[in-house]
Amino acid sequence: MNPQRKRIPKIEPFKHRVEVDPKFFDKSWKKLDDAIREIYNHNASGLSFEELYRTAYNMVLHKHGGRLYDKLAENLKGHLREMGKLVEAAQGGLFLEELQRRWADHIKALQMIRDILMYMDRTFIPSSKKTPVFEHGLELWRDIVVRSPKIHGRLVDTLLELIHRERMGEMINRGLMRNTTKMLMELGSSVYQDDFERPFLEVSASFYSGESQQCIERCDCGEYLKNAEKRLAEESERVSLYMDAKTADKIANVVDKEMLSIHMQRLFLMENSGLVNMLINDKHEDLTRMYDLFKRVPDGHSTIRSLMASHVKETGKILVTDPERLRDPVDFVQRLLNEKDKYDEIVSVSFSNEKTFQNALNASFEHFINLNNRSPEFISLYVDDKLRKGVKGAANEEDIETVLDKVMMLFRYLQEKDVFEKYYKQHLAKRLLSGKTSSDEAERNMLVKLKTECGYQFTSKLESMFTDLKTSQDTMQSFYANLSGDSDGPTISVQILTTGSWPTQPCATCNLPPEILGVSELFRAHYLGTHNGRRLTWQTNMGNADIKATFGDRKHELNVSTYQMCVLMLFNSTDTLTYKEIEQNTAIPPVDLKRCLQSLACVKGKNVLRKEPMSKDISDSDAFHFNDKFSSKLVKVKIGTVVAQKESEPEKQETRHRVEEDRKPQIEAAIVRIMKSRRVLDHNSIVTEVTKQLQARFLPNPVVIKKRIESLIEREFLERDKVDRKLYRYLA
């Protein structure tokens, strides 16, 4: 069965012909042409826009859209040529005003014409791919008026001249400028860029190139930067008032290049006003301006950092190597702290506390502080001074805490923290034993800071010192509680120090006076009776005593060292003794005895003994007499011990030697830890790994590392590879 074919409807033409007036287009266009003329002549109020719209609608409907579009273009061109002549005829400052007046007329007219020809815009123009009426009117304005040979150059020159005059301080009509540049932007971004922005940037580059050259010749760095900052602000304001926002970055780049980038090195290195001068004289405002301006310039901040670091290293090197500065360790460290405070403030205030600047500053301080191998000792002496005397002007513990925090910053820079530990241990021991610490709380806070920085191992022996002192107090209370007898005799206060925790050295025990020897033996018996398996060794070189002395009818209480006490007690039975007799009776080592006698007989105002012959030096033939004419305004007189400078160098060498010896087992332990985990490693890798592990305490010398490796090979912890002698193997 065949399916039925579907029938398709057929459209038939009109039965009668539609007659069109052959003059329809001409009549219709005449009506539109007259209307457009009236619009441009400002007589549009009498027009019927509904009738005009219907006329244009019918023209397009009757297939006359193409002719209508062409006629419109010719009409607009004619009006624009007339407008162009009027603009060309305008003189001087009236030129831009006339251009704006005609532009406003043209835009208003285009809007009305667009409304009349709206049907053509919607139907004919999209299908024929022509430019819409309004946009086409803008293109004609661009080509006939703006880019007219007699207008284009004059327009650009006028705009650039007005901007130049404004840069030179004159007042200009910014509203007129804004309307003109807005006109160019409305004509298209390419028109604005080609006809205004590009020549504007070229002229600006030339202007700022010349101005910067003149300015840099007559101004110092600070004044130059102020001018550059002012110019950048002016250009930013100028763009915001009468230019495209996209021009802002472009003109800023021009100013950056011509005023900053090209002259960067010369500005930084200006004598008496450049970066170094600003750093020296704390010119925070100028430094902030420099930082803000040169972050806009490639390598600007890196150059500032580099020059700052070089300056800090140079001034720091002078500070730590100046022999005059090294005479006073406390002043030496205080100057370091002052420098650190100074540059911390600069980085914080002027350089926005930027991390890269902080790192550069820290690296510079670490560099020059470690140029002086006495820095660890001096920092410890500074802490010793502050914890003995307290901080000048400190109102409370928080002020001392602040100073200690600053010192810890310097401590972090030290590469030989173990040397600091040795000296700090000695100084802490002296403070604790003499009872001259200003604050127990501050002492313990310092230990907490060191423990936080370096770990428990660093401070374990220091903490045990405090434990020993507390134990000593309990022991003395127990001793006197059990002591019976004459309470008017001499009393003794003993501090029991655990060997290994305190920086004590073996010393020859002197002969104590019988009165003191008796009570000392009583204490020995008491202590050993309560503690089994222990041994007591008297450190007479570290003690002190308070003795009552009568000089004629005057009585004084003298605070002296144990050695001085032993010498003075000899004069209870005689008024005169020779050096040899004193040495024989006391058994004090000669070096210490001479220093002791110097302090008793040669220090003005505290000479409780008289020496014959009179001189500052002590010789074996000298004789000493009790000075019964001694007097002082004070009832309690402290007799210090003269410190011989010639002894300081051997002591320093001894400390350094002990540090080197202490490092050996630490280096060996690091080598063994590394080899135990790696099993096989070459020499250079071992040196690198050991240095990395130990750098928190000290920087090990590669030569010493090599010797420690040799020692471990001898003791069969390691062995050399039989094939490659540079490889080491761990022996389990």
Secondary structure, 3 states (H helix, E strand, C coil): CCCCCCCCCCCCCCCCCCCCCCCHHHHHHHHHHHHHHHHHCCCHHHCCHHHHHHHHHHHHHCCCHHHHHHHHHHHHHHHHHHHHHHHHHCCCCHHHHHHHHHHHHHHHHHHHHHHHCHHHHHCHHHHHCCCCHHHHHHHHHHHHHHCCCCCHHHHHHHHHHHHHHHHCCCCCCHHHHHHHHHHHHHCCHHHHHHHHHHHHHHHHHHHHHHHHHHHHHHCCHHHHHHHHHHHHHHHHHHHHHHCCCCHHHHHHHHHHHHHHHCCHHHHHCCCCCCHHHHHHCCCHHHHHHHHHHHCCCCCHHHHHHHHHHHHHHHHHHHHHHCCCHHHCHHHHHHHHHHHHHHHHHHHHHCCCCCHHHHHHHHHHHHHHHCCCCCHHHHHHHHHHHHHHHCCCCCCCHHHHHHHHHHHHHHHHHCCCHHHHHHHHHHHHHHHHHHCCCCCHHHHHHHHHHHHHHHCHHHHHHHHHHHHHHHHHHHHHHHHHHHCCCCCCCCCCCCCCCCECCECCCCCCCCCCCHHHHHHHHHHHHHHHHHCCCCCCCCCHHHCEEEEEEEECCEEEEEEEEHHHHHHHHHCCCCCEEEHHHHHHHHCCCHHHHHHHHHHHHCCCCCCCEEEECCCCCCCCCCEEEECCCCCCCCCEEECCCCCCHHHHHHHHHHHHHHHHHHHHHHHHHHHHHHHHHHCEEEHHHHHHHHHHHHCCCCCCCHHHHHHHHHHHHHCCCEEECCCCCCEEEECC
